[in-house]
Each structure stands twice: as structure tokens, then as C-alpha cells.
Amino acid sequence: MDFGIWRVGGALTAFGLALAMLAFPEARADPPTPGQQVWIQRCQACHEPAVGHAPDRAALSARPRQAIEDSLTGGMMKAMASGLGADDIRAVADYLTATPASAAPTPARAQAAAAASSTGPGETGRCAANPPIRPGPSDWASQGLDERSTRFQPHPRLRAADVPRLKLKWAFALSGGSQPTVVGAWLFIANRDGNFYALDARTGCVHWVVSDVSSRTTSMIVRSKVSPSGWATFIGAPLTTVVAYDAQTGKPIWKSPRLEAHPFSMLTGSPILWGDRLYVPISSFEEVAAARPTYPCCSFRGSLVALDLKTGKPLWQTYVIDEPLRAARKNSVGTQTQGPAGAAIWSAPTIDAKRGLVYVATGDSYTDVATGGADALVALDLETGKVRWKTQVTAGDNYNVACDIPGGGANCPSPKGGDYDFGAPPILQALANGREVLLAGQKSGLVYGLDPDTGKRLWTTRVGTGSALGGVEWGMASDGRRLFAANADFVPLLLAGLRAAGKIPAAFEPPPARPGLSALDPATGRILWQTRAPVADCHYRGDRSHDFLPGVCFRAQSAAPSAMPGVVFSGTLDGWFRAYDAATGKILWAFSTTAATYDTVNGVTDQPGGGIDSMGPTIANGMVYQVSGFKGSSNTGGNAVNVLLAFSVDGK
């Protein structure tokens, strides 16, 4: 997926890693301390700059020392700390959390510490009362809004004519943040640094907060008798566990067992509830572990797990790679490799109640042992988990982080693919002729229409050049008549910026970059309109230490868009949030989330915004919500703290 740092291919891969190394700010003049040495050897490559969805250095430094030790000894990072002694673990925790007495805390660190606390400095922002959750037709209660993952709000309580009058109503600082979900006057949002919040959707005050549940998944809010209040929510937690909470009180109901034993497994795609079962996609960061030549790459297989709603106990687990694991070649340092592996399920599943199916889209292959499960759309039986059909769209897309090591890492597969996996949920769309089509967007820049009965490919349309950082990266939206696909093309933009900065030869011609938003006919794949992301000023503030081209605005459009009647909302990595006319692609409204700083309702002052990436906006009850500041795998346009922005007509 997105653990590759600068996946540009060929000789430029080595150049990209050399450039990435320039971003590591560790001083080399003095001998490193023991903790610093562990950091450099074991941690820095994934956290400085942050790779994939790993927290960056500033976010880690804001965490309690014990939390870092716990993660390394028994948590998600236990496998990465293999071979480290207790003294090493204490040393790296001390190194990360120590602030020299002579140095004042940096603004980024202070902001991260404030946002990582329960509500902010001094427990500010608590609601005076916690009224009952009362649903309405304008709710957005899951990542994709509905079980078909359309990301279309049919009852926004907001007219298209009102969109140009949108103004900021409130802001909330949090260190990491998923897409918010809204039911009635309640808003729920997870925090990758450990907090899960229930806020008042109108004011941003805090109803409750649960700590120690680090998650990047989007919570789903449902009516359920399993909860004392009648409302339940589910969140993916560390070590591939899922926790159910009472949505009214934040009290836990159950916690699932660990759903995948592989040490590098993780949860990134949001669980979805249908009937009496919760469907949980399993992904992995084993492709990062493969960078170590002594690691026996690779053995993880993506899977989907069905949980019992009442107890959280697994009912079935289906792996999307069905070929047996076998020994492969020995790598250049003599480590025995194995495969097939990969096919992580990065995104939320999609439900097809009529056919009794659940659809998932899979990631790339980690090895050169062939598999039909990677870069595929898979249909599974809702009751049994049996695979009904599987359609692979890109064979041989073999990649792991070893491929980014200058000269080629020992575990890099051969041949090497483009890292074109799926990070976006498929969309099940009804057509005017009564038929249906399954829609899928890939990081290759291709969008597909498939027959949901058979998996047969009906059409393929290119909306961008594609690259390891998108293409279509996090999601699409559909209003029934049009499919909206945002295209990032980050690597082509990066190469153009490097050439303009004189960091690569002027004779090098980068591939064309076409970042922007496209509307397609879901029946045929025909492009109805395309609007390029405008070249616009960005105002990145706060922690800039990880921006590899300071002063360059990257307008990659990688975040998932969201739609309502007549309007599509979509953001870009340069911090701009825009509304488009759904019929023409004309930009109706634009807001720079980085042009000013924010005094947030939870007590963080002068908080900057940043790049817009990942899960995209939520439209509910006359308001639009967008998280700004997520750096993502591009490591650009962000800071240590994200900010949730809430917009309403005239800010009222």
C-alpha cells in the first residue's frame, strides 16, 4: 500500500531514497546516545519521515513514556522490537520523550501533547449535558454513509445554492483523526494517538472520550440491543482487535479476541455491520518489515473476518490468497524467503444484501511468488465467507519497502510491480436500466466497472497517470448518475517539483500529472467531465521538518470525495477544500485550511491546518466536516496535530 516512501521506479527509486535520507534531521557530529542509536537503527526509517500511517517523530514524542514502552514490549510494535533488551527499549523511550532543560518545547510538540490529552489543556470543552442520541434522515453513520459505500448524502439539509456561503463554525484539535460519523446532534471520531471522541456535532464540545484505543478506522454508529442505551459503535483497535462501545456513554460492551496472529497484521479498513454480524478487513505492514535483509519475507495474507454482534467472537475468517505458502528463493544475504503473501484489505467492505455478498478490494503482492488474490476484487458469501468470485485486475504487482533501498534491497521481488493496490472501498451502484455495477478505483489511475454477479470486467477507464501514491487512493463517491473519482498523481507532481528545484536533471521528463476530480458514467465508464486541481498557494505552518520540498505546494487529490445533490466536496494535499458542481465540475466554493490558524474549542490555540488526505468529508444535518493536517504517505503539508473543521451556512 502506502508504506513505500518515494516509489518512482528504476534508477529514480535510489534517488528517491537518497532524497528521503536528507530529510532525517539527526545530528551526526556527536556519537549517538544509546536510545538515539536504537531509534536510527530500528525506528527512524518508518517514523522520520512517517511512512504510511505510522505516527511521525513529533507525535511519538508527545506520547507518555510508558505508552511507548508498552507498544514495544507487548503492543503493535513488539515484532519490530524483536531482539531489543529491556534497557534498549527504555533508552529509546527516554530518547523520544526527553526534553532538554535548556530547550523549550517546540510548538508542534506542545500542540501534539495538548491534542493527545483527553480533551485539550485543562479538560476544556466538556458539554454541559449529554442528551439522548436521536437519529434523523441526514445522518452519516458509517464511513461510506450506506452499506454500498456510495459516500452520497441524499438529505444534506443543505442546498447546493447555499454551498458558496459555507463558513467555519468551529474547530477541534486532535493528534490524528479518522473521518467523523454523525447521528443526530452527536459526532464520533477516532484518534490515532489513542483517543476516541464523542462530540456535539453543532458546537464541538466533548460528550465523552475513551483513551488508549489508538485507531485510524471510522466508527460505525448503529441502533442495537447489544448496547444498554440502544446505540452501539465499533472501532478497530491495536493488535487486530475490535472494541464495541455504548455510543451514548462510551462504556465498553465487548472486545474481540485478536483476529489475526501474524505479528505485522493491523486494522486500517473500517468494520461494517450488517444484520447480526460485523465484517472486519485485515491489513498489514509486513512490507515494511521486508526492508530488513534478514527478515524471511513474506507470509501475511489479507482476510475478512465476520464477528458475532452480541459477543465479538469470530464466526469465520476467509483469506483472499488461497495458494499455499511455500519456500521460495534465498535472498542475497542468504535468508530463506517465502510466499505468496500480501493482498492486505486496506479499505472498508461493501455489502450487497440482494445477492448475499460482501465485496472487498485487495492490496499488492509482497513477493514474486504468484498469487491471484492481490490487486483483486473479491465477492464473499455473507453467511459463510465462501468466495463466490475473485477478479484480479493487475497480476505481478509485487512490491515491498526493500525495493526502495538504493541498489535494490535483498527482499525486493523480481519482477517488481508499481505498488498499484486498492485503497478505496468498492461501490455498488444501481443503474437506470435496473441493472447494477460494482465500481472500483485503483492507485494505477484506473477505474473499473464489474458485473456484481460474476466479477466480469465491463469497462476500464483511466483518470490519471497513477503511481504508488495514487491514482485513486482512498475512495470515490457516486450520486447514482455520476461516479466521482479523485486522482492524486503525487509521484509525477513530486518529480516535476524536483526537476524545477534542480534536484534532478533538467533533461528528465516526468510522466504527466493529472491531479483533479473526474465524473464518469457508471454504466459505461465514459468520462463526463474532468477538473484539474488548481495551482494555488499553500500556507503550510507548524512542523515543516518533514517536507522534502519546502515551499512547494502539492495539489494531489488523494482524499475520498463526498457528494450531495448537485455538489461534490473534495480536498487536496495543499490544504484546499473545494465544492464542485456535480453536473459540470465547476468549482463553486473553496477554502484554504492552511491560510489561518485556529483557536479550537478544546483549548488549543494557534493550531495550523495542513494537507487534506485519507477519508474525506462528512455531510450531515446542514453541516460539512473535514479533517485537515493528515500527512499520509506523502509526508507533506501536515503537522503533528490535525484539526477537525466544521462548516455551516454563514457559520451559524
Helices and strands as residue ranges (DSSP letters): H 11-22, H 34-38, I 39-43, H 44-47, H 57-61, H 65-73, H 86-97, H 107-116, G 121-123, G 160-165, E 166-174, E 181-183, E 186-190, E 196-200, E 206-210, E 220-223, E 231-237, E 241-246, E 252-255, E 265-266, E 272-274, E 277-284, H 286-289, E 303-308, E 314-319, E 326-330, E 336-339, E 350-352, E 357-361, E 376-381, E 387-392, G 401-404, E 427-430, E 436-441, E 446-450, E 457-462, E 476-478, E 483-487, H 490-500, E 516-520, E 527-532, E 562-564, E 567-571, E 576-581, E 587-592, E 597-598, E 607-608, E 618-620, E 623-628, G 632-634, E 642-649
